[in-house]
């Protein structure tokens, strides 16, 4: 970060988080033009502005310039500072929107991060806090980021459109990340889940559990779906219910799926039985895609492989999501790193869809802001 690298320029509002996160880690300024320039309501949205404010809180010395209409953004990153932070997220997007980027940045702070995020914990767009807790934290542990201080706790649930949820995320800091070799996902050994309901009858959660089990019991006996019915102030401001399912394999890989009811006053009412069945089918779809990291956390794993020591890292993934493909392009422009991509056809073993083996040599990224003790 000591050298003032030349800035990168992009157009459009897509992948804003990716660009700002990679800019912060690489220390390269970024300029984004034409943010919804032709839209009836041009410029940055509330949730993007809130994301930029969050970056400003966890860094020290960042320079952020936004023009009058909000269609151009210039971001010159400072040092990742961390410490104790509180942030009110926009209720237009879930807390997962902010948390995904914090997971990328948290290990490289000066002080261990402990952040309280308030807003929508479960929605239909972003990964919910439940799923990130079950799948993203094990990914961090694979890279040597673990310990008692790594935790993600849901204090209150908040459903859209009102929000009112609260989560606490804390993460230790690391000087360097260790390389990984994740090439064998193993076989599914158990399925765990969480059926939650807020401001509706607690019976809803039980109905979801029964319908999800009716499908999953055909495949594996070891299924346990917890029910979580929050009451009073802990239940946020809007009614809703949903289900998140996580399948764990013999080699410690976690694959997840989730569904949430439609927000109050939007769309048709969803039956809990349908929601449970559809979520179970989504989990089977994710298991079919397979890989050692599920599709929500592909980019997180690839980022940490890039930032690892100067050693070879390998990971076997299911089909790459469009978001991950764009992320690989951004990794190339920010860190000049290319992955070797080998396709592994499913063959005769009946292990689901075609897989992709991703190999790279880390850039030897070292946490410069970590204080020497």
FENURRA-V455014 format. One record per pair of residues at least 4 apart in sequence whose ideal C-beta (glycine too) atoms are under 7 Angstrom apart, sorted by the first residue. I is the first residue (numbers start at 0). J is the second residue. If there is no record, write none. Layout:
I|J ; I|J
//
This chain:
0|26 ; 0|78 ; 0|367 ; 4|26 ; 4|27 ; 6|27 ; 6|28 ; 6|29 ; 6|30 ; 7|27 ; 7|29 ; 7|332 ; 8|30 ; 8|32 ; 9|18 ; 9|29 ; 9|31 ; 10|32 ; 10|33 ; 11|33 ; 12|34 ; 12|35 ; 14|18 ; 14|325 ; 14|329 ; 15|19 ; 15|31 ; 15|47 ; 16|20 ; 16|50 ; 16|100 ; 17|21 ; 17|326 ; 17|329 ; 18|22 ; 18|29 ; 18|31 ; 18|329 ; 19|23 ; 19|29 ; 19|54 ; 19|74 ; 20|24 ; 20|100 ; 20|103 ; 20|104 ; 21|25 ; 21|329 ; 21|333 ; 22|27 ; 22|28 ; 22|29 ; 22|74 ; 22|76 ; 23|54 ; 23|58 ; 23|76 ; 23|79 ; 23|104 ; 24|107 ; 24|306 ; 25|333 ; 25|334 ; 26|76 ; 27|333 ; 28|74 ; 28|75 ; 28|76 ; 29|74 ; 30|73 ; 31|72 ; 32|71 ; 33|70 ; 34|42 ; 34|43 ; 34|69 ; 34|70 ; 34|71 ; 34|72 ; 35|41 ; 35|42 ; 35|70 ; 36|41 ; 36|70 ; 41|68 ; 41|69 ; 41|70 ; 42|68 ; 42|69 ; 42|70 ; 43|47 ; 43|48 ; 43|65 ; 43|69 ; 43|72 ; 44|91 ; 45|49 ; 45|89 ; 45|91 ; 46|50 ; 46|89 ; 46|91 ; 46|92 ; 46|96 ; 47|51 ; 48|52 ; 49|53 ; 49|88 ; 49|89 ; 50|54 ; 50|97 ; 51|55 ; 51|63 ; 52|56 ; 53|57 ; 53|86 ; 53|97 ; 54|58 ; 54|61 ; 55|61 ; 55|63 ; 56|84 ; 56|86 ; 57|79 ; 57|80 ; 57|81 ; 57|84 ; 57|104 ; 57|112 ; 58|76 ; 58|77 ; 58|78 ; 58|79 ; 58|80 ; 59|77 ; 59|78 ; 59|80 ; 60|77 ; 60|78 ; 61|75 ; 61|76 ; 61|77 ; 62|75 ; 63|74 ; 64|73 ; 65|69 ; 65|72 ; 66|70 ; 66|71 ; 78|109 ; 78|368 ; 79|104 ; 79|107 ; 79|108 ; 79|109 ; 79|368 ; 80|108 ; 80|109 ; 80|110 ; 81|108 ; 81|109 ; 81|110 ; 81|111 ; 81|112 ; 82|110 ; 83|113 ; 84|114 ; 85|115 ; 86|114 ; 86|116 ; 87|117 ; 87|118 ; 88|94 ; 88|97 ; 88|116 ; 88|117 ; 88|118 ; 89|118 ; 90|118 ; 90|119 ; 90|159 ; 90|160 ; 90|161 ; 90|162 ; 92|96 ; 92|124 ; 92|125 ; 93|119 ; 93|120 ; 93|121 ; 93|122 ; 93|124 ; 93|125 ; 93|127 ; 94|98 ; 94|116 ; 94|118 ; 94|119 ; 94|120 ; 94|128 ; 94|164 ; 94|166 ; 95|99 ; 95|125 ; 95|126 ; 95|127 ; 95|128 ; 95|131 ; 96|125 ; 97|101 ; 97|116 ; 98|102 ; 98|116 ; 98|128 ; 98|131 ; 98|168 ; 99|126 ; 100|104 ; 101|105 ; 101|114 ; 101|168 ; 102|135 ; 102|139 ; 102|299 ; 103|299 ; 103|302 ; 105|112 ; 105|170 ; 106|144 ; 106|170 ; 106|172 ; 106|173 ; 107|366 ; 108|112 ; 108|172 ; 108|368 ; 109|368 ; 109|369 ; 109|370 ; 111|148 ; 111|169 ; 111|170 ; 111|171 ; 111|172 ; 112|169 ; 112|170 ; 113|169 ; 114|168 ; 115|165 ; 115|167 ; 116|166 ; 116|168 ; 117|164 ; 117|165 ; 118|157 ; 118|162 ; 118|164 ; 119|157 ; 119|158 ; 119|159 ; 119|162 ; 119|164 ; 120|127 ; 120|128 ; 120|153 ; 120|156 ; 120|157 ; 120|164 ; 120|166 ; 121|127 ; 121|156 ; 121|158 ; 121|241 ; 121|259 ; 122|159 ; 122|259 ; 123|259 ; 126|130 ; 126|131 ; 126|295 ; 127|243 ; 127|257 ; 128|132 ; 128|151 ; 128|153 ; 128|166 ; 129|133 ; 129|193 ; 129|243 ; 130|134 ; 130|243 ; 130|255 ; 130|257 ; 130|295 ; 131|135 ; 131|151 ; 132|136 ; 132|151 ; 133|245 ; 133|253 ; 133|255 ; 134|138 ; 134|245 ; 134|253 ; 134|255 ; 134|293 ; 134|295 ; 134|296 ; 135|139 ; 135|296 ; 135|299 ; 136|140 ; 136|149 ; 136|151 ; 137|141 ; 137|251 ; 137|253 ; 138|292 ; 138|296 ; 138|299 ; 138|300 ; 139|144 ; 139|149 ; 140|144 ; 140|145 ; 141|179 ; 141|181 ; 142|176 ; 142|177 ; 142|179 ; 142|303 ; 143|173 ; 143|176 ; 143|177 ; 144|149 ; 144|170 ; 144|171 ; 144|173 ; 145|149 ; 146|171 ; 148|169 ; 148|171 ; 149|170 ; 149|171 ; 150|169 ; 151|166 ; 151|168 ; 152|166 ; 152|167 ; 153|166 ; 154|165 ; 154|166 ; 154|167 ; 155|163 ; 155|164 ; 155|165 ; 155|229 ; 155|233 ; 155|235 ; 156|164 ; 156|195 ; 156|197 ; 156|229 ; 156|233 ; 156|234 ; 156|235 ; 157|162 ; 157|163 ; 157|164 ; 157|235 ; 157|236 ; 158|197 ; 158|235 ; 158|237 ; 158|238 ; 158|239 ; 158|262 ; 159|237 ; 159|262 ; 160|237 ; 160|262 ; 160|263 ; 161|235 ; 161|236 ; 161|237 ; 162|235 ; 162|236 ; 163|235 ; 163|236 ; 164|235 ; 172|366 ; 172|369 ; 173|366 ; 174|365 ; 174|366 ; 174|369 ; 175|308 ; 175|365 ; 176|303 ; 176|306 ; 176|307 ; 177|307 ; 177|308 ; 178|307 ; 178|308 ; 178|310 ; 178|311 ; 178|312 ; 178|361 ; 179|304 ; 179|312 ; 179|314 ; 180|313 ; 181|291 ; 181|313 ; 181|314 ; 181|315 ; 182|313 ; 182|315 ; 182|356 ; 183|250 ; 184|248 ; 184|250 ; 184|252 ; 184|289 ; 184|290 ; 184|291 ; 184|315 ; 185|248 ; 185|249 ; 185|250 ; 185|252 ; 186|248 ; 186|249 ; 187|219 ; 187|246 ; 187|248 ; 187|286 ; 188|221 ; 188|247 ; 188|248 ; 188|249 ; 189|221 ; 189|247 ; 190|215 ; 190|219 ; 190|221 ; 190|222 ; 190|244 ; 190|246 ; 191|223 ; 191|245 ; 191|247 ; 192|211 ; 192|224 ; 192|225 ; 192|242 ; 192|243 ; 192|244 ; 192|245 ; 193|225 ; 193|227 ; 193|243 ; 194|204 ; 194|207 ; 194|208 ; 194|224 ; 194|226 ; 194|242 ; 195|204 ; 195|227 ; 195|240 ; 195|241 ; 196|201 ; 196|203 ; 196|204 ; 196|228 ; 196|240 ; 197|229 ; 197|234 ; 197|235 ; 197|238 ; 197|239 ; 198|234 ; 198|237 ; 198|238 ; 199|203 ; 199|238 ; 199|240 ; 201|228 ; 202|206 ; 203|207 ; 203|240 ; 203|271 ; 204|208 ; 204|226 ; 204|228 ; 204|240 ; 205|209 ; 205|226 ; 206|210 ; 206|271 ; 206|272 ; 207|211 ; 207|240 ; 207|242 ; 207|271 ; 207|274 ; 207|275 ; 208|212 ; 208|224 ; 208|226 ; 208|275 ; 209|213 ; 210|272 ; 210|275 ; 210|276 ; 211|215 ; 211|224 ; 211|242 ; 211|244 ; 211|275 ; 211|276 ; 211|278 ; 211|279 ; 212|216 ; 212|222 ; 212|224 ; 214|276 ; 214|279 ; 214|280 ; 215|219 ; 215|222 ; 215|279 ; 216|222 ; 229|233 ; 229|234 ; 230|234 ; 237|262 ; 237|263 ; 238|263 ; 239|259 ; 239|260 ; 239|262 ; 240|260 ; 240|271 ; 241|257 ; 241|258 ; 241|259 ; 241|260 ; 242|257 ; 242|258 ; 242|274 ; 242|275 ; 242|278 ; 243|255 ; 243|257 ; 244|255 ; 244|256 ; 244|278 ; 244|279 ; 244|282 ; 245|253 ; 245|255 ; 246|254 ; 246|282 ; 246|286 ; 247|253 ; 248|252 ; 252|291 ; 253|293 ; 254|285 ; 254|286 ; 254|293 ; 255|285 ; 255|293 ; 255|295 ; 256|278 ; 256|281 ; 256|282 ; 256|285 ; 257|278 ; 258|274 ; 258|277 ; 258|278 ; 258|281 ; 260|269 ; 260|274 ; 261|265 ; 261|266 ; 261|267 ; 261|269 ; 269|273 ; 269|274 ; 270|274 ; 271|275 ; 272|276 ; 273|277 ; 274|278 ; 275|279 ; 276|280 ; 277|281 ; 278|282 ; 279|283 ; 280|284 ; 281|285 ; 282|286 ; 283|287 ; 284|288 ; 285|293 ; 285|294 ; 286|351 ; 287|351 ; 287|352 ; 288|294 ; 288|317 ; 288|318 ; 288|351 ; 288|352 ; 289|317 ; 289|350 ; 289|351 ; 289|352 ; 289|354 ; 290|315 ; 290|316 ; 290|317 ; 290|354 ; 291|314 ; 291|315 ; 291|316 ; 292|296 ; 292|297 ; 292|300 ; 292|314 ; 292|316 ; 294|317 ; 294|320 ; 296|300 ; 297|301 ; 297|316 ; 297|319 ; 297|320 ; 297|323 ; 298|302 ; 298|322 ; 298|323 ; 298|326 ; 299|303 ; 300|304 ; 300|314 ; 301|305 ; 301|323 ; 301|326 ; 301|327 ; 301|330 ; 301|357 ; 302|306 ; 303|307 ; 304|312 ; 304|314 ; 304|359 ; 304|361 ; 305|330 ; 305|334 ; 305|336 ; 305|359 ; 305|361 ; 305|362 ; 306|361 ; 306|362 ; 306|364 ; 307|312 ; 307|361 ; 308|361 ; 308|363 ; 309|360 ; 309|361 ; 309|363 ; 310|360 ; 310|361 ; 311|358 ; 311|360 ; 312|359 ; 312|361 ; 313|356 ; 313|358 ; 314|357 ; 315|354 ; 315|356 ; 316|354 ; 316|355 ; 316|357 ; 317|352 ; 317|354 ; 318|352 ; 318|353 ; 318|355 ; 319|323 ; 319|324 ; 319|355 ; 321|325 ; 322|326 ; 323|327 ; 325|329 ; 326|330 ; 327|331 ; 327|338 ; 328|332 ; 329|333 ; 330|334 ; 330|336 ; 331|335 ; 331|336 ; 331|337 ; 334|362 ; 336|359 ; 336|362 ; 338|357 ; 338|358 ; 338|359 ; 339|358 ; 339|359 ; 340|355 ; 340|357 ; 341|356 ; 342|353 ; 342|355 ; 343|353 ; 343|354 ; 343|355 ; 343|356 ; 344|353 ; 345|350 ; 345|351 ; 345|352 ; 345|353
//
